[in-house]
C-alpha cells in the first residue's frame, strides 16, 4: 500500500484547525542573573528516520552566525559518546560541579554560551529498540539521566514525530538481516502512540519544556523548526537551508520557487508555507513524498487505522501542558 506522507495542500488547513482548537505553550526566555542570560542546553532528540541529521548539518553550517548571539553548535563527535558514557557512569546521580566543568570544556571551546545545541537521534534509545514495547519506552529515563549531567542548567527537548504506519517500516528496514518477528517482539503496532512517550517525558522531566512537530510537515515548517531549536533572533538569517526541500522537490521546481520568492517575497511565515505548498503540489518527487508499505501481516485497514490514530494523537499532544507544538 502507498501512503503519502501528507498532502501538502491540506497541511495549512489542518494546522489552522488544530491551532484554533488547542493552546500552544511558548517556552520562557532564559532567566538572567546580573543582566546575563543563564546557559540553556537544547537536546534535539530526532526521532530516527525524520530529518536524518539535516537540522544538525544546517546549524553547523551557520554556527559562525549563531555564535554572534551566544548560540553554540558543537560537532557531534565532541559530545555523543562522551555524554552517553558520562550518563552511564553517574547511574542517575547528579554530576558534581567539577564533572560538569570538565564535560563542558570537552564539548565546547567557546568562553561563553547562552545556548548549546546537542543533537542525536540515539538520545532516547538506539534504533533496534525504538519500538520495543512502545515508542522509545526507555526514552524518559534516558533523558533524565542525560539531564543529570548538567542538573542546574535550563534544558529543552525538541522532537519530530512521524506516523507510526511509516515510522515502523522505516525503523524495521534499518535492521539489516533481522526478522520482523524479532524486531516487533509481539508489539501491537496499532497501539503505538507518540503521546505516551511525550507524557512520560514530561512526567520524568517535569521542568523541561518540549517542542514537537510532525515530520510530515517539516518541509513547510523548516525555518520555524530551525529557529525553535537554535533560538536565534530576527537579526540572523540562516543560509544553506534548502537541503531538505531539494530532497523532495525537482530541481526545476526549486529553481522556479526561488525565482518566485525573489520576485514575490513572502511577508510572513504563513505566506511562505503557502508558496512552498503550491510548488510541492506541482513539483514534489513522488518517490520521496509517497511511502510504499509492504510489511508482513499488515493490511490496508491496519495502515488506515494507524494513520487515523496518529492524527488523533497529534491533537492529544497539542493539548498537553509544557508542550509547544509547531503549527501554522
C-alpha positions, 0 to 999 in steps of 0.5 A: 500500500502507498501512503503519502506522507501528507498532502501538502495542500491540506497541511495549512488547513489542518494546522489552522484547525488544530491551532484554533482548537488547542493552546500552544505553550511558548517556552520562557526566555532564559532567566538572567542573573546580573543582566546575563542570560543563564546557559540553556542546553537544547537536546534535539532528540530526532526521532530516527528516520525524520530529518536524518541529521539535516537540522544538525548539518544546517546549524553547523553550517551557520554556527559562525552566525549563531555564535554572534548571539551566544548560540553554540553548535558543537560537532557531534563527535565532541559530545555523543559518546562522551555524554552517553558514557558520562550518563552511564557512569553517574547511574542517575546521580547528579554530576558534581560541579567539577564533572560538569566543568570538565564535560563542558570544556570537552564539548565546547571551546567557546568562553561563553554560551547562552545556548548549546545545541546537542543533537542525536537521534540515539538520545532516547534509545538506539534504533533496534529498540525504538519500538520495543514495547512502545515508542522509545519506552526507555526514552524518559529515563534516558533523558533524565539521566542525560539531564543529570549531567548538567542538573542546574542548567535550563534544558529543552527537548525538541522532537519530530514525530512521524506516523507510526504506519511509516515510522515502523517500516522505516525503523524495521528496514534499518535492521539489516538481516533481522526478522520482523518477528524479532524486531516487533517482539509481539508489539501491537503496532496499532497501539503505538502512540507518540503521546505516551512517550511525550507524557512520560517525558514530561512526567520524568522531566517535569521542568523541561519544556518540549517542542514537537512537530510532525515530520510530515510537515517539516518541509513547510515548517523548516525555518520555524523548526530551525529557529525553535531549536537554535533560538536565534533572533530576527537579526540572523538569517540562516543560509544553506537551508534548502537541503531538505526541500531539494530532497523532495522537490525537482530541481526545476521546481526549486529553481522556479520557487526561488525565482518566485520568492525573489520576485514575490517575497513572502511577508510572513511565515504563513505566506511562505508555507503557502508558496512552498505548498503550491510548488510541492503540489506541482513539483514534489518527487513522488518517490520521496513524498509517497511511502510504499508499505509492504510489511508482513501481516499488515493490511490496508485497514491496519495502515488506515487505522494507524494513520487515523490514530496518529492524527488523533494523537497529534491533537492529544499532544497539542493539548498537553501542558509544557508542550509547544507544538509547531503549527501554522 
